[in-house]
Amino acid sequence: MELSTEEVLKRVIPWEAYTATKLISGTGLQLLRRYDHRQPDAKAALLDENGVAYVRLFLGILRDITKEDTLEYVLALFDEILSANSNRARLFYDDSFADEDVYHPFLRLLGKRKWFVQEKSCRILTCIISGRPKHIGQGTKSNEAYNNALKGLVHWLCDQLKRPSHPTRGIASAVNSLAMLLRESHVRKLFVSRDGVQLITPLITPASSQQYIQLLYEATLCMWLLSFNDDAIDAISTSHALPRLAEVARTSTKEKVVRVAILTLRNLVNKDNLASKMVDIDLPKIIQNLKLKAWTDEDLLDGLTALEDRLEVSIKTLSSFDKYKQEVLSGNLDWSPMHKDLPFWRENVNKFEDHDFQVVRLLVTLLGTSKDPRTLAVCCHDVSQFVQAHPSGRQILLDMKAKNPVMNLMEHENPEVRREALLCVQKLLLRPKYASFLQS
């Protein structure tokens, strides 16, 4: 059975025994006797009066005592203190701690096997790091300790997103912490360097239960915070984040979830070629439908209007082939309408000849290098369309040695990839007048 904070705080810890073995001083014992098992108001008053002394005492216990029951109890005390008043994090930055590493005890405990210890250490570290005063200098020993702690915590959070220690709470705890930490630009940079965008993106998916709605909200909030970082935007542009954000905005009933999804898209719409990608996933239509609903949040309403205006400009300025080329250049293909639009292929087939068939060559390269099943399926389909539309398409692709990578994809584990690869091979091997009968 899993521990709860309430159960742990009911424990009676034999502090006197630790005093007898010199692990706790006489002064420390007196502080504990005044504080232990008191009412919240009494504890708050003691912290107001002597908070730094209590933080020093509890940190010392975590450093010097290894008994599991005691460690869990002190972690529960710290969590209780910071949950009741997050401003108490400032106690850890008292001048008296200038030459000490106040993070290390919690960083060390992240490596323990017990989930209660990991979760509490994560929550406490997140609160302490987030509550760090802005005025602390860059050359101090405490600053070095802060940087090491931040790297260690972000590494642990990323590991939780990959291989959670707890089946239902590991990912949720990590995302909750990231939603606090990513408010700082240097944390965003560190998280992106750990492939953070790729780890967060799969969590942005429509949710129904309250538990998963909160996880979705915090994951989308993380993406919004990441949208202020240029390296993160580069990663977002090559992921499936945009269609996921659009789908969340389209299907969610919680206003706060829709708001943060729309505000993220608003941040991204002016970056590189992302506006055209948003047009390709029918975001303008989604926005039109959302504007018909009775929202009350002014930020959401402003975001919808700003997005709609920007996408209208994109639609007017970008031709369909420009959008297609940008999608191919991104290396991530999806079933946007133009792929299956026969007039698009007929009207633009000559543009595929530009720059020595650059776009066609990129499609052939993706056939052999992409790991994304959707990209591979669309790529096979587009090669088929080029064969069908261009009078010399079959020979051009055979000269580019497209046949072998397509044939290899006929054994792909994904059924959609196998289907499109089979159709593509048929069109590559058959003469045009026979291939015309093979419409996908």
N, C-alpha and C positions, 0 to 999 in steps of 0.2 A: 504493500500500500504506500502511496506517495505521501510525503510529508507536506503539511501546510504550515504557513508562518504562525498561525494561531497555536497549533499544537506545539511547535518548537518553543514558542515564548512562554508556554506553561511549565517548561522544565525548571527544576530547581538545581542550579549548578553549585557544587561545593567549593565556593570561592576560597574558604578558609584553608582548604587542603592545598590550594595553589600558593597561598601565602606561606604556608609552612615549608614548601619546597623552593621558596624565593622566586617563583615565577610571577607573582603579583606582590607589589610592595604593600606596606601597611596603609599608605595613603590611598593606593588604588583600591584596597579592600573597603576603606571608608566610603569612597566614591560609589562603589558598587552597592554597598548596603543602602545608601541613600536613594539610589536610582532603581535598583532591581525590583520588578513587579509592582511598580507604582502606577498610578493613574496617568493617563496621557497629559493632563494639565500639569501634574507635578513634574513629570519628565521634561516637559517643555520649559518649565521654569528653571529647572536645573541646567538645561542646555543653554538657556539665555544667560545664566549666571556663570557657568563654567564649561561651556561647550568644547573649547579646545582641549581642556584636560580630559574630558570624556573620550574625545576622538583619539587622543594620544594613548589613553588606557586601552581602548578597544583594539587599536592597531597593534599595540604591544602583545595583546592576547593572541591575535591572529598570527603574529610572528613567532611567538615563543611556545605556544601550547598546540599540541597535535591531536588531542583527543577529539574525535569527530563530533560528539554531542555538544561540546563547548564551542567548537568552530561554527557549527550550524546555529547555535544560539546567538553568538556575537554577530554573525552575518544577518540574522533576523533582526537584531537590534539596530544595526546600521540601516537596513532596508526600511525599518519602521521610522527611523529618524528622518531619512531623506524622502520617504513617501508622504510623511506628514507635512514637511516643509522643505522643498527642493533648495531653498536658499541656504540651508544648513551646509550645502556643499562647500560654501566659502570657508567653513571652519578648517577644511583640509589645506587651505592656502594661507593660514596664519604665518606670520614671519618666523615663528619658532620652528616651522617645518621646512625652512628654506634649504637646509642641507640634508634633508631626508627624502626617501622615496616612499611617498604615501600610497602609491599605486601597486607596488610590488606584491603585497600580501594578497590582493584580489586577483592580480594577474596569475600568480602561482596557483591559486585555487581554481582557476578556470580549467586547469589540467586534471582536476580530480574526477573520479568516475561518477560520483553521485550527482544526479541532476539538480537537486535542491541547492547544492553548493555551487555548481556551475551557474545556475540561473541567478541566484542572489549576487554572486560575484560580478556577473555581467551587468545586472541592473545597477549595482552600486558604482562600478567603474564608469558606466555610461553617465550616471548622474554627476559624479565627481568631475569627469572630463568635460562634460557639457557646462558645468558651473564654474569653470576656470575663469578667473578675472582677466579682462583684456590687458590690464596694465602690467602683467608680470613680464619681466625682461627676458631677452632671448639668450643671454649668456650664462644664466644661472644653472646650477646643478639640477634644480627642480625642473627646469625646462628640458634638460636631457632626459630626465626620468619621465616627463610627460610624453615626449616623442616616442620613447621606447614603449610606454604603456599603450599609446594610441595605435602604434603599429601592431602590437601584440593583440589588442582587442579587435581591431579590424580583421586581422588574420583569423582569429577565432570565429568572428561573425561570418566571414566568408566560408569557413569550414562548415559552420552550421547550415548554411544555405545549400551546401553540396551534400553533406553527410550529417544530418541532424542527430544530436545525442539523445533527443527525446522525440518519439514518433509524432506527437501532436503539438508539442510546445517549443521544440527546437527552432524551427523556422520562424514561428510567430515571435518568439523572444528576440531573435536576431533582427527581424525587420523593425520591431518596436524600437530597439536601440538605434538602428541606423536612421530611423525617422528623426531622432534627436541629434545624432552626431553629424549628419550630412548638412546641417545648417551652416557649418563652417567650410569655407572654400578649400582649406588644406586637407580636410577629411575627405571631401569629394574627390580631390586629386588622388589621394592614397587609395580610395575605394575603387576608382576607375582603373588604376594600375593593377589591381587584383582581379580584373575582369568582372567588376561589380555589376555593370550594366547587363551582361549576359546572365548573371545570377538572379537579378531582380525581374527581368523581363517575363519569365515563365509564370511569375506570381500574379501578373496583371491579366486576370481572366475573370469573367463574370462569376459572381458568387450569390448564393441564396441565403444560407444560414447566417445568423448574426456574427458568429465567430469568424467566419470566412469573409464577411463584409468588412469587418474591422481590419483583417489582414490585407484585404484588397485595398482599402483606403490608405493604410500605412505604406504598402508597396508602391501605390501610385504617387503618394506624397514623396517617397524616396526618388521616384523618377522625375517628379517636378523639381526637386532640389538639384538633381543631377543635370537637369536641362540648363542650368546656369554655368556649366563647365564645358569648355570647347572640346576637350578630349572625350567627354561623355557623349556629346552630340555626335561626334564621329562614330562612336560605337553604336549609338541609337540608330543612326542612318543605315547601318549594315545589319541590324537585327530586325526582329518582327515586332518591335515595340509599337510602331505607329498603328498597324491594324488592330493590335490588342487594345491600345488606348481608345481607338475609335469604337471598338465593339463594347468596351466598358461604358463609354459615354452613351452609346445607343441603348444599352439594355438595363443599366442600373436605375433603380428607383430611389436610392439614397442621394439626396441633393449634394451632400458633402463629397461623395465619390465622383459624381458627374462634374462638380466644380473643379476638383483637383485634376481630373483627366483633361478637361477643356483648357485649363490654365497651362497645363504641360504642353498641349498641342499649340497653344498660342505662343508660348516661348520658342517652340521649335519651328514655327511656320516660316520665319524669315531666314532660316539657316540653310545655306547651300541649295540643294534641289529638293528639300523636304516638302515644300508647298506642292510641287507637282506630284510627289508620291501621295500626299493627302488627297489630291484630286482623284488619283487612280483608285484609291480605296473608297470612293464615294463619300468622302467626308462632307462635301457641300450639302448633299441630300440629308445626311444625318443631322447636320446643324439646322437645316430648315425644319426638320421634324421636332428637334429639341426646342426651337424657338416658339413652337405652338403650345408648349406646356407651361403650366403656371408656376414658374420658378420665382422665388423671392430673394435669392442671393444676388446682390448687385454685381459682385465680382464675376459670377457665372454669366449673368446677362451681358456684361461688358465684354467678357471673353468670347461669347458666341458671336457678338456683333463684329468684333475685331477679326476673328477668324474668318467669318463670312466675307468681309470686305477684302481681306488679303487673298483668299482663295479665288475670288472673282477676278482679281488682277492676274493671278497665275493662269487661270483658264484662258484669258484673253491673250496672254503674251507667249504661251508655250504651245507649239504645234503638237499633234499627237506623236509624231516621230521623235521629237525632242524628248518627250516624256519617256517614250520607249527606250531610247538610247541611254538616258540617265538611269533607268531601272537596270538595264544590262550592265552598265558601268559600275553600279553599286554591288553587283555580284549576287543579289538576292531578288529572285523573280517570284511573282505571285500571280494568281489568276485575275488580274485586272482586266476590264472589258476588252481592251484593244487586242489581246492575244488571240481571242476567238472571233474577232471582227474581220470578216473576209474583205470588206471594202478597205479597211486599214492596210492590209497586205497588198491589195491590188494597186492602191493609190501611192504607196510609199516604197514599193519594192526597189525602185531605182536608187533610192537613198541608201539602201544597204550596200551599194557599191562604193560609197564615199570612203576616202582614206584607205584604199585597197581592201575593201570589205571588212573594215575594223569591227563593226558590230557582229558580223557573222563569225569572225575569228574569235571574238570574245565568247560567243555562244559555244563554239567548239571547245574552247579552253574550259569553260564551266562544266561541260559534259564529263571531263576527266578529273576535275579538281574539287567541285562542290561536294559538300557533305550533307547538304540540306535536301531532303526528299522533294519538297515542293518546288524548289529551284530546279532540280533535275528533271522533274516531270514537265514543268513549263518549258524548260530549255529544249527537251525532245520535241515537244509540240511545236515550238517556234521554228526549229530546224525543218520539221515537216512542212510547215506553212511556207517557209522560204523555198523549199524544193517545189512546192506546188505553184508558187506565184512567179518565180523567176524562170525565164526560159532556159537558162543554163544552170539553174540552182543545183540540180543533182550532181553534175560534173564538178561544179565549184566545191561542193562539200566533200566529194570523193577525193579531189585534189588536196583538200585540207586534212585528209585522213580522219574524217568524222565517223566513218563506219565502225571502227573498232570500239571506241568508247561507248557508242550507242548500243552495240551488240552486247557489251559487258553489262550494261544497265538492264538488259532483258532478264538478268538473274538477280536483280536488286530485291532486297527484302520487302520493299514497299510496293503494294499492288498498283498504285497509281503510276509510279515510275515504270514498272514493268509494262503496263498497258501502253503508255506513251512511247516507250522505247520500241516496242513491237511495231506500232504503227509507223514510227520513224524509219526503222530498218526496211520495212516494206516499201516505203516511198523512195528510199535511197537505192534499193536494188531493182525496182521496177522502172520501166520506161515511163515517161510522163503521161502518155495517153492511157496507160493502165493504172498508174498511181492516182489519177484523178478520181478513180472510183472509191478510193480509200479515204473517206472523210471521217475525221474523228469527232 
